[in-house]
């Protein structure tokens, strides 16, 4: 049960790492799916990605110390980390901790961001997160932001036509496809030729020793220009291993409050508006001192502001750029925006899940499986690239995507007996994982890091911050 190499997902990631496999006794993955009521091996796949990130952190630890440590992850805990928002509790006036309900806006978004039948007998999922993107979708559909109105509007379209119209409006949505249809589509066919984490050396340079420190990523500086789920998860994971993570966003950037609260542990936050020349100059100075630059922008958007890949390499030779998007590094859909639900729909996940649970129609899986695992994969890729920079030098581009993650899950096969899966950890299982934290949101109990490292336990050195509460500068090394 402890042999990580029994999992194909772990072996696939070790091949990307490009180093000799870790010793059998180094990595322990315990437990098994099903954890969620779905045929997909969500818990096992996430556990493999977290274990791989532990190995990548261990590589950096060995570079610092000449020694390695033990890495362990339990499948149920890995699966639960996909629902961290559900586990967060806040202390009330009477001193008792109680769960926090989801926001009204999130519940409304989820009610209409669903697969709806189309005029040609297909299905289409329009995505309604964030006000400006919702307005674009409603403009195409010419309807109100209500379940009956959205359903009726989608039913007037053919699925392919609606997908094209949504893309042309720079809104978000996707035609529901089977796995086979996706792999036959030019976008799916392209992604099938690429690794789940693409790590490309984009410029030569001398090796860079890791800064002094007592954690794998101590002294490593990370600029986090992301929001919502996958990107913030990647930067939070780097913070768990000791990185100095600075979140950057404009003050008026639309956010989802519960995700800001639960995915910002260990980070600092500053406001910079890239529409302002002075703030562009500040970000330029920060980039010159950064090691890792994480962004979730659509392809090309940062280049318009002077922070494209070539710009970053000139600003900071040795930079590791991490790009997180929906559709991947190339192909006809590469410039399209998208979200978790879109990735599940277009790649076959929603159709398989709905079919296997007997719903009679496509259904979204009961966890944001693509978002979190994409974030964990991004952190893994960043650490692998950091190790390569330390050994051989150079600048690197790391690319991950929600659709690649959906395909990664599907390669792991399906599991039976999921109808009565627990979907939540018990109180006894949760208690050792909870981290008490004073925060701008009140006194919290939050699900802490679930990866176990024997010598450098994963932890957050800072509580989740109030947005914009820090100076735009790096901490001294």
Secondary structure as UniProt FT lines:
FT   HELIX           4..6
FT   HELIX           8..17
FT   TURN            24..26
FT   STRAND          27..30
FT   HELIX           42..65
FT   STRAND          71..74
FT   HELIX           75..80
FT   HELIX           81..83
FT   HELIX           84..87
FT   STRAND          89..91
FT   TURN            93..94
FT   STRAND          97..99
FT   HELIX           104..112
FT   STRAND          115..117
FT   TURN            119..120
FT   STRAND          123..126
FT   HELIX           131..141
FT   HELIX           147..154
FT   TURN            155..156
FT   HELIX           159..168
FT   TURN            169..170
FT   STRAND          173..175
FT   HELIX           179..184
FT   HELIX           186..191
FT   TURN            192..193
FT   STRAND          198..203
FT   TURN            216..219
FT   STRAND          221..225
FT   HELIX           230..240
FT   TURN            241..242
FT   STRAND          244..249
FT   TURN            251..252
FT   HELIX           257..262
FT   TURN            265..266
FT   STRAND          267..271
FT   TURN            274..275
FT   HELIX           277..288
FT   STRAND          292..295
FT   TURN            299..300
FT   HELIX           301..304
FT   TURN            305..306
FT   HELIX           309..315
FT   TURN            317..318
FT   STRAND          320..325
FT   TURN            332..335
FT   HELIX           340..347
FT   HELIX           349..356
FT   TURN            357..358
FT   HELIX           369..392
FT   STRAND          395..401
FT   HELIX           402..411
FT   TURN            419..420
FT   HELIX           427..431
FT   TURN            432..433
FT   STRAND          434..439
FT   TURN            440..441
FT   STRAND          442..447
FT   STRAND          452..453
FT   TURN            467..468
//
